[in-house]
Amino acid sequence: MTDERHPPATTAGADPARRLLRAASAMAVGYADTVDGRRVAPDPAAVAALAAFDEPLPETGLDPLATLRLLDEVGGPATVASTGARYFGFVTGGSHPVAQGAAALTAAWDQNAALPVMSPVAARVYDVVAGWLVDLLGLPAGTRPVFVSGATVANAACLAAARDAVLAGLGWDVQSDGLFGAPPIEVVVGERAHSTLSKSLGLVGLGRDRVTVVPADDQGRLRAERLPRSTGPVLVCAQAGEVNTGAFDPFDAIADWLAERSGWLHVDGAFGLWALADPGRAGLTAGLDRADSWATDGHKWLNVGYDCGIAFTRHTADLHRTFTAAAGYLPAATGPDRFEAMHHTPQSSQRARQFEVWAVLRTLGRAGVAELVARTCTVAVAIADGLRAGGLTVLNDVVLNQVLVRLHDGPTTEALIAAVQDDGRIWCGPTRWAGETAMRISVSSWRTGLDDAAAAVDAVLDRASRLHPAGRAPGVPGT
Ligand SMILES: *Cc1c(COP(=O)(O)O)cnc(C)c1O
């Protein structure tokens, strides 16, 4: 069959290539059709069947269509159904269909977003989405986002720029001379900073343990009255969204404290930064715009695919100082109208993550992102209420999309989590809170609604009742 607008390609390889793309998109549709009807965690038999991948490297190439089929038929059933509505594990979003569509289309484009000259379309869409993100989140004028692989790297990118800026203020050029012999700077973190923040600090040479740790309160918020008395320049790492409770640090108090010193305020907002898009959460986010840099993820709450982190800073020149590279074949000097991603990010060549972010923001609009945040937070409250009524203890103030619960004690809670995972109707995992295991439920998918809250409560209480057949069955709430 000949398509008039797309005459047959003259190269022999073109048509089989298109057949592969069509087959892959049919497989993707087939996956989307079935994923809702199955367990959230894959069936153990499907996981066992992954042994089919254990083949030696073929000496000669195998059929590419058969290769896609193997991936689809053996790999698909062994996936975790995080695109469904009932995955509450970690802080993992789903991925919006328009993000999946944009990813599939732009994978066929194979654009390198390092430089505008390599991809005018990636550069233009970046410019648009950069403005949209700063507008949506209400960050200060002049703030610029850059795309990296996730919040770990977004934190590291911001901290590297902060390190170089603070040390430049002390007359030290880190890019030229490294950190050996540099004047010391104090790094301040909250006691409940995310585990990966240590990794980011280590990566940029500031040290995982060479930090001043400020105690946190019972929700995991940094206690501003316990900030150190330091006088010298400080690099403060605050947090929007504690990974268990969803709590936000007191940004105004931290910014006031820093205003009496010199330094840099960075905020890890891997998921919590999106609360800025919901006007109903202004109390939580007060003072958040006073930071120098912010890290977030697209692949969590915004529901784009992996891997998409976003580093924002109001000091773009500092990012440039840290990440610029020169080579004879690279275009000379950047102008204000020509933003070059490779000179502002840890990557050189890079995937154009902006396409998916742009597609989701265009599809949802300002109101849609606000609704996504507000709805998932409402679902979290409904789950907390349902579980509390069923006899579990809710351990956190549910201010965002995170719910932390315990059934009796740590060991009972562990047994409950295992039973819920085995049950397959929903999936959520454990964490440690106040020295004991707790069940952590994160509501981060664009698909999750109040029906799913009810289903999650049913699944957990049903499993809880079977753990305690002797009269501990969750009863009807008293009032
Ligand atoms: C998830 C998370 C990170 C790490 O993000 P990645 O995208 O996995 O690199 C950092 N900080 C917080 C608070 C997180 O929730």
The ligand as an SDF file (V2000), in Angstrom:
LIG
                    3D

 15 15  0  0  0  0  0  0  0  0999 V2000
   13.1710   11.0340   45.1210 C   0  0  0  0  0  0  0  0  0  0  0  0
   13.8710   12.0710   45.8870 C   0  0  0  0  0  0  0  0  0  0  0  0
   15.2010   12.4070   45.5970 C   0  0  0  0  0  0  0  0  0  0  0  0
   15.9880   11.6860   44.5290 C   0  0  0  0  0  0  0  0  0  0  0  0
   15.3600   11.8150   43.2800 O   0  0  0  0  0  0  0  0  0  0  0  0
   15.7870   10.9330   42.0170 P   0  0  0  0  0  0  0  0  0  0  0  0
   14.9120   11.4540   40.9400 O   0  0  0  0  0  0  0  0  0  0  0  0
   15.4710    9.5220   42.3760 O   0  0  0  0  0  0  0  0  0  0  0  0
   17.2240   11.1640   41.7700 O   0  0  0  0  0  0  0  0  0  0  0  0
   15.7870   13.4200   46.3290 C   0  0  0  0  0  0  0  0  0  0  0  0
   15.1110   14.0590   47.2910 N   0  0  0  0  0  0  0  0  0  0  0  0
   13.8290   13.7620   47.6110 C   0  0  0  0  0  0  0  0  0  0  0  0
   13.1350   14.5230   48.6910 C   0  0  0  0  0  0  0  0  0  0  0  0
   13.1690   12.7470   46.9270 C   0  0  0  0  0  0  0  0  0  0  0  0
   11.8940   12.4510   47.2100 O   0  0  0  0  0  0  0  0  0  0  0  0
  1  2  1  0
  2  3  1  0
  2 14  2  0
  3  4  1  0
  3 10  2  0
  4  5  1  0
  5  6  1  0
  6  7  2  0
  6  8  1  0
  6  9  1  0
 10 11  1  0
 11 12  2  0
 12 13  1  0
 12 14  1  0
 14 15  1  0
M  END
$$$$
